[in-house]
Amino acid sequence: MPTLTKAELAELLFEQVGLNKREAKDMVETFFDEIRNALERGEAVKLSGFGNFQLRDKPQRPGRNPKTGEEIPITARRVVTFHASQKLKEMVELSSGSPVEMSV
């Protein structure tokens, strides 16, 4: 399965919007910088029609060393989660050729 990169996003902005290559690259970098900055400040990021990035605190929990079976603690940490919007889910499902129930 092919992967879309930041460089390819910048190239698409160059081709479709008419920005020069430097402006397109800067716009993509700024977009992702702002998402990262908001998450670092503890803010959720909501992109209408696309999805939400949220922070979740995971408590410490017991784990096991798979080689020895020894119990080891997995430290508490904060993780970023992404939840796709219903609209994005529907568009992906439609593009896969599978039947989908559309919401209004």
KAZIPE-V471100 format. One record per backbone hydrogen bond with DSSP energy under -1.0 kcal/mol. NH is the residue of the N-H (numbers start at 1). CO is the residue of the C=O. E is the energy in kcal/mol with one decimal. If there is no record, write none. Layout:
BEGIN
nh=NH co=CO e=E
nh=NH co=CO e=E
END
This chain:
BEGIN
nh=9 co=5 e=-2.1
nh=10 co=6 e=-2.4
nh=11 co=7 e=-2.0
nh=12 co=8 e=-2.2
nh=13 co=9 e=-2.1
nh=14 co=10 e=-2.3
nh=15 co=11 e=-2.5
nh=16 co=12 e=-3.2
nh=17 co=13 e=-1.9
nh=18 co=13 e=-1.1
nh=19 co=13 e=-1.0
nh=24 co=20 e=-2.6
nh=25 co=21 e=-2.3
nh=26 co=22 e=-2.6
nh=27 co=23 e=-2.5
nh=28 co=24 e=-2.1
nh=29 co=25 e=-2.5
nh=30 co=26 e=-2.7
nh=31 co=27 e=-2.4
nh=32 co=28 e=-2.1
nh=33 co=29 e=-2.5
nh=34 co=30 e=-2.5
nh=35 co=31 e=-1.6
nh=36 co=32 e=-2.5
nh=37 co=33 e=-3.0
nh=38 co=34 e=-2.2
nh=39 co=35 e=-2.2
nh=40 co=36 e=-2.5
nh=41 co=37 e=-1.6
nh=42 co=39 e=-1.4
nh=43 co=38 e=-2.7
nh=45 co=53 e=-2.6
nh=47 co=51 e=-2.9
nh=50 co=47 e=-2.5
nh=51 co=47 e=-2.2
nh=52 co=83 e=-2.4
nh=53 co=45 e=-2.9
nh=54 co=81 e=-2.7
nh=56 co=79 e=-2.6
nh=58 co=77 e=-3.6
nh=61 co=74 e=-2.1
nh=63 co=72 e=-2.6
nh=65 co=70 e=-2.8
nh=69 co=65 e=-3.1
nh=72 co=63 e=-2.3
nh=74 co=61 e=-3.4
nh=77 co=58 e=-2.1
nh=79 co=56 e=-2.9
nh=81 co=54 e=-3.3
nh=83 co=52 e=-2.6
nh=85 co=50 e=-2.4
nh=89 co=85 e=-2.5
nh=90 co=86 e=-2.5
nh=91 co=87 e=-2.3
nh=92 co=88 e=-2.5
nh=93 co=89 e=-2.4
nh=94 co=90 e=-2.6
nh=95 co=91 e=-2.1
nh=96 co=92 e=-1.1
nh=97 co=94 e=-1.2
nh=98 co=93 e=-1.1
END
